[in-house]
Amino acid sequence: MTAAATPFEIPVNPLEMALVRQRVGAFRFFEEPVDPDAGDGPSRSWKHGANRDYMERLRTYWLDHYDWPAAVARLNRHPHVRVDVGDGFHLHAIYRRSPRADARPLLIAHGWPGSIVEFDAIIDRLADPEDPSAPAFHVVAPSLPGYGWSDRPKAPLGPRAIAGLYDTLMGCLGHDRYIYQGGDWGCVIGGWVGLDSARVEALHISGFGLRPADMHPETPEDVAWLQKAVAIRETETAYLQLQGTKPQSLGFAMMDSPMGVAAWFSEKFVGWSDVPGDYDDPPFDFDTMLTNIMIYLTTRSFLTATWLYRGMFLEGGFAIPAGRRIAVPTGVASFPRDLLLFPPRPMVERGYNVVHWTDMPRGGHFASLEEPELFLADLRDFVRGL
């Protein structure tokens, strides 16, 4: 490590933990629309938003069984750093170096409403794979600016600005060349890294983030994708408009309501994951859900995390500038239930130098958490082929 990086350990913060518990315990539930399929039992439907039965069960587990200090201890088994990326602004990151001499630097980037929890179970496997023939990585997994233990910006930052900070982060850690992987905001930021960075040598993306300037459909397959993308936008992206235009108003509600944050997040983990229908809970256990939620709550970062949406609109959106194309080799892992669903490959290739493409048999938006084996296998195959 360089002088810019300081070793860091995630704190428990007993005061914030106690305040969260108090608010969760004081929460009062409210009405839910009648569910004709429920009979005499509780509704399991998520059609109208967060499901009350699930939230009641989550709350009970939160109060009676969940152990935040144990979750922090688990996260602290990884080495953490905080790195000054300029003007005293610090990014937090897990920084797990590989014991392998042939390891390559890898920046792996989360989005919203995710966190470093998405990579907790795969970081050691990336750095020191079970199979000695598999590629190994020096893994850098940062918390986004305004998220977790990274510093809060004074005003909203967009994905292009964050791409610059991430590139600086890798330079501060001594990596002149690196591979980038991202989903959700990570894939949008990755597009800008691919356009602007001289350090990045390849991108692996698990969502269709930064878009080619020309998205005009030319084939029936293009039209079918566009229709599906519009349908997803109409049912799943009201949050984006709210967080991208008036995040401060939302903050007054969410910063005082742990259960509100939990419901806001849980509904996304249902709607964006590979679950069969409207009657399925998030495909992650309560401990995983609550650890991700508690990162936002104990660091009081729900509001500043939403600023990234505002920053994106202020920067001008998520289109590749006209006349530009991402030239670095790009690998695509296309999961069928991703919110940021990929269009047909020729449309993606208008903006990216796609050298690797995998249509996954299953999986959704939180790919590394939901389908770690598929995710790892594809990333490794992509890197082998570079």
N, C-alpha and C positions, 0 to 999 in steps of 0.2 A: 504493500500500500504506500501511497504518497502522503505528504504532510497534510494534504487537504482532507484526508479521511480520518475520522475519529471513531474508535470502537464504541459500540453502543449496546445497551441492554434494555429491552422493553420494560418499563416500570409497571407495577400493578396499580398504583394510585388508589389507596383505600377510600379516600373521600369521594372520588367520582363513582367508584363501585357502590358505595353506600347510597349515594344520591340516585343512581340508576335503580337499585333495588327498591328504594322507597317509592319511586314513581311507578314502577311496575306493580308493586303491591297495591298501590292506591287506584289503579286503573279501573274504570267502570265500563262494562260492556254495554252494547246497545242493540237496536233492532237489526234484523237481517231479512231480506225478502223471502217469502215462502218458497220452499223448494218442493215441487210436486213429486219429485223422485225420492224424497227422503222418507216418506211414510211417517211413522211416529218418531223416528230418530232424528238426530241433528243433521242439518244440511252439510254436504261435503263439496258443494259447488263453489267454484271460483269465478263463475260467469260475471258476477257483479263487482269483483275485486277480492280483497283478502277475505278468506273464509273464517267465520267466527269460531267454528269448532276447532280448526287447526290453531288459531291464535290462542284459544283457551288452553289447549294442550301445551303449546309452546310456553305460555306464561307459567303454567303449573311446573313444568320442567325447569324453567328459568329460576323460579323461587325455591324449589325443593331439591334440585339435583345439580344444576349447572355450577361448574367450578372455574371461575375466571382466572384465579392465580395458577391453577394447573394448566390452563390453556396458554397462559403467558409463559410458563416454564417450558411447555412444549415448543412454542415458537422460539424461545431463547436457546434451544439446542443448536440452532443455526447461528453462525457468526453474523452480526449486524454492524453496520457503520452508518455514520452521518457524514456527508461529504459537502464541503463548501464549494458550490458550483459557480460562485461569483457574487461579489457585493455582500458577502455574509449570509447568503441564502443557502440553506442546507437541505439536501435530499436524504431521506432515510432509505436504506436498502439492505436486504440480505445479500451478503457477499461470501459465497461459498466457493473457495478455490479447490480445484481438482488436484489429487495427488499425481495425476498422469502428466508425463512430459509433453504429450501430444495434444493436450487439452486446448480448446479454442474458447475465447471469451464469448459469452452469450448474455445479452440483455433480454430478459423476459418480462413483459409488461402487462399488468392487469388493467381493468377498466372500472366502470361503475355498474352496479353497486357491489363490486368485488373488492379484493384486497390481496395482500400477500398470502392469505389463507389458501387461495386457489392453487398455489404452487408448493404448499407445505409438504405434501406427500411425495413430490417428484424431484425436489431439489437435490437430495443426496443421490438419487438415481441418475440425474443428469451429470453430476460432478464425478461420480464414481460408479459407473454402470456395472451391473452384475456380469454382463457379457464383455470380456476384454476386447472383443472386436468392435463393439459399439463405440461411436464417437463420445468423447468426454468433454466437459465444458467447465470453465470458470464462470459460475452463475452469478449474475447481478440481477436482483429482483427488487426494483425500487417501489416505494410508495409514491403515488402521484403527488405533485405539489398541492397542498391543502388537504391531503388525505393522511390519516394515521400520524406517523411521527415525522413526516416531512414538514418543513416550514409552510406557513400560510402566506400566499402572495398578498400584497397590499390591495390588489384589484384583480379581477378575473384574468386568468391566462388561458389562451387558446392552445389547441394541439400543436400548432406549428412552433409556438414559443417553447412549449414543453419538449418538443423534439430537439430543440437546441440545447436545453438543459440536460436532457438524457445523453446527448452526444458529448457534452462537456463532462458529465459524470464519468463516462467511460474513459475519457482522456485523463481525468483526475486520478482514476484508479490504475493508470499506466497502460491502458489498452489502446494501441493505435489502430487496430483493426478488430472488428467484432461482428458477430451475427446477431440479428434482432428477431425476436418473436413477439407477436402481440395479438390479442383479441379485444373486442369492444373498443374502448378508447385506445388500447394498445395498438390496434391495427390502423386506426386513423393517424395516430402519432407516428407509427412505423412508416406510413406512406410519406410523411414529411421528412422523416429521417432519410428515407431512400432518395428523396429529391435533393435534400440540402447537405447531407453529410458526406465528407470525403473519407470518413473512417469506416462506415458500414460496408461490409462485403456481401451481405445477402440478407433477405427478408423472408420470414416464414409467418404467414398470417392465417388466422382462423376465423376471420370475418371480413366482409366487404366494407371497408371503412372509407378511406379516401377514394373518390370516384373519378374516373376519366371525364374530361371536359365534354366529350361526345358520348352521351348515353342514349342516343336515338336508336330504338329497336329496328333491326333489319330483317329478322327471321321470325317465324312463328314461335320458336323457343324463346327469343328475346321478349316477345309480346307476353307470353305466358309468365315469364319471370316478372316482368313489370307489373302485371295484374296482381300477382301474388305479393309483390313488395308493397304495392299500394294498399292491399287488404291488411297486411301486417301493420303498416303505418297507421291506418285508421283505427285499429283496435289496440295497439300496443305502445304508441309513442306520444300520448298526451303528456306524459311526464317530461318529455324532451322539450316540448313547447313551453311548459311551465318553468322548468329549470333553466331554459335558455333565454327567457324573457323577464320573469319576475321571481328570481330565486329568493330574494330577501323576504318576501311575503310568506313563502313556504317555510322559511327558516323559523319564523315566529311560532309556528305550530310544532315543527319537528324537533327543534332544539330543546323543547320542554316535554317531549313525550317519547320515551323509549319504546313504548308499545306502538306509537305511530310510525317510528322508524322501522320497527320490526315488521309491521304490516306492509309498509311501502316496499321494503326489500323482498319480503316473502312472496308477494304477488308477482314480482319480476322473476324470482327463482322458479316459480311455477310456469308463468307464461312464456319464458324463454328457454326452458329446458325440454328435453325429449320425454314428455309425459303423454300418455295416450289421449287424454281428453280433459273435460272441465271438472272432473271429480277426483283428481289426483293431487296429492300433496307434493311439495318440493322433493326432488330425488336425493336429498341430503339429510343426514341425521340432525337432531336438535343441537348437538354439540357444535357441529360445523356451522350451522346457521347462526347460532348465538355468538360464536367466536368472531365471525365476520361482522355481525351487528355490533358487538362490544368494542371492536376496534374503532368504529365511528363514534360510539357513545362516550367511551372513556377518554378519548382524545378531543371530544367536542368538535368533530370535523364534518358532521353531516352538511352543514351549510356551505363551508368553503369547498367541499367536494362538488357541490352543485355548480359552483362558479365556473367550472370547466365548460359547461354547456353555454353559459353566457359568453365566455371567452371565445368559444367556437363561432358563435354568431357575430361577435364583434370583429373577429379576424376575417369573416367573409364566407364562412361555410366550409364544406368538406369536398370541394371539387379540385382536382389537379388543374393548375393553371393551363389555359389554352396554349397549345404548342409544346407542352412539356410531357415527358413520359418517364416513369421510374425505370431506370436502366439496369439497376443491380439485379442479379438473379433472384427471382421470387418464387417461393413455394406456397401453394394453396392447400389448406386442409378444410374442405367444405363439409360442414356438419349439417344434416338435413333439417334440424329444428332451430337453427341459429336465427336470432333476430335480424342480424346483418347478413341475410342470405345472398350467396354469390349468384350472379347471373351466369349464363353460358360462358364458357372459356373465351371465345373470340371477343366478347364485349369487355371482359376483364383485361385482355391483352392489348386493348386500345390504350391502356394506361400503365400496364406493368409488363416487365420482361419475365413472363411466366415460364419457368423451366421444370416445374414439378406441380402436379395436380392430383389430389386424391378426393374422390367422392366417398365420404364416410358412410358406413351402413347404418349408423345410429349416432345420436348425440345432439347436443344443443349448444347454447351460447357459452356456457361455462365449461369449455371443452376439457381443460386439464384437470378439473375437479370431477366432472361427470364421467368422462371416458379417458382416464389416465393412460391406459395401455395403448389405445388407438392413437392418442396424442403423442406419446413418447415414440412409438414406432414410426409415425409419419415424420416427426422432426428429425429423427435419426436417419431415416431413409433420404430425406432432403439433403442433409449435411453430407452424407456419404457421396451423393451425386454431384456435389459442387466441384 
